[in-house]
C-alpha cells in the first residue's frame, strides 16, 4: 500500500469518526444557546391557565403511548408519542400555540425541549400533565 493510499484511508476513517462528534457538538451548542437565552418560565403552561380561549386556539398533543391515549385524553388532542415529535414535526403547526402533555409533564417536557431547540417557539409543556389537567384545569370542554 502506498503512502497516498494510507493517507486516503486515514482521511476516510477520520471523517467517519469525526462526523458524529461534529453533529453532537452542534446539538450541544444549540441546546446551550436555547438555555442561556430562554426566560425562566418559557415553554410552560399551567392547567389553571387553560381557559376556553386557550382551548379554542391551541393544539393539544398527548405525548403518551397509544394505549394511554386511547384510555383517555384531553378532548381534541392528537397523539404523537414523545419520542416521535422530531420525526413528526411537520404535524406540529408553527402558527398557533401547541401544548404538549403526558401524565405528569416529565416526558412531554423532554419533547417540548427538543422541539424548542429545533426552533418551535410556539410549543409549551403543560406542567403536571394530564393528571394536573383533570384536577386543576380552569376550563374543561
N, C-alpha and C positions, 0 to 999 in steps of 0.2 A: 504494500500500500504506500502510495507516495505521500509526501508532506501535504500536497494540495488536497488529497482525499481525506487525510486525517483532520485537516482544518475544516473542511466542509462537514465532516461527520460531527466534529466538536461543536460547530456552529448550530447544526440542526439539534443536537442534544441539548445545548444550552437554551435554544429557543423553545423547545418542548417543555423544559423545566421552568423557564422564566415566565412564560405566558400566564400560568395560574397565579404566580406571585404578583405580577403586574395587575391582573384583574382584582386580586384580593386587596392590593394597595389602593386601587381606585375605589373599591367598595368601602373600605375603611375611611378613606378621605371624604367620601360623600356622606357617610354617617356622622363623622366628626363635624363637618360643616353644618349639617342639619341641626345637630345637638347644640352647637355653640350659638346659633342664631335664632333658635326657637324660643318663643315666650314660655314661661313656666307652665301654663295651662293649655298651651297649644295642642290641638289634636284630641281633646277630650270633651265629652258632654255628659251631664248627669241625668238620670231618669227624671228628676224633678224639673228639668228644663224641657222635657218632651211634651210640649203643649200641642194643641190641634194644628197650629200654623206649621210647626216642625213636621208633623205627620203628613200634612198636605203637600209639603215641598221636598222633603228629604227622601232618599232611597235608603232603606234598611237592608243590611247584608248580614245574614246569620252565618257566622264562620264556623259553626259546629258541623259535625258529620251529618250525613243524610238521615240516619236513624233518629238522631236528636231533633233535627229539623222537622221530620215527619211527626214526631211525638208532640210537638207544639212549638210555636214561634210567634213573633210579633206579626200581627196582620199586615199583609202586603210585602213582607220581607222576602228576599231572594236568598238562595243558599249557594254560597261559594265557600268551601272549606278553607280554613285559614292558610293552609299550605299551598293553596292553589291561586291565591289572589294575584300574584305576579303573572302566572300563566294565563289568567283570565282578566287581565287588567282592562282589556277592551270592553268588557261588560260593565265596568265601573265608570259612570259618567264623570266628566270633568266640569260640567256646568251647573251642578247643584250639590248641596251637602249630601254626603254619603256617610251613614252611621253604621259602623261595624260592631257586632256584639257576639259574644259566646255565652257560656253560663255565668261566668263571674267577671269577665273582662280581661283575663290574662292572655288567652290565645289570640283574641281579637286585637289586643294591644300590639302583639308581635306583627300581625297582618297590617294593622294601620301604620306602624312604624315603617315597615317595608314599602308600603305604598307612598308614604310621605317622603321617604328618601328617594323614591322613584319619581317624585315631582307632583304627586297628587295632594295639593294643599287643602282640598275640599273634603278630605277624609278625616273623620274623627272616630274615636273609640268610645263606646258607652261604658263609663265606669260602673262597676258592679253588675254588668251584663244583663242577661235575660232575667235572672233572679231579682236583680235590683229593679228592673222594669216592672216585673209582676208586683213587687212590694211598694214601689215609690213613684211610679210614673205620674206625671202631672195630668196626663190625659191618656185614656185608652179607647181606641175605636171599638 
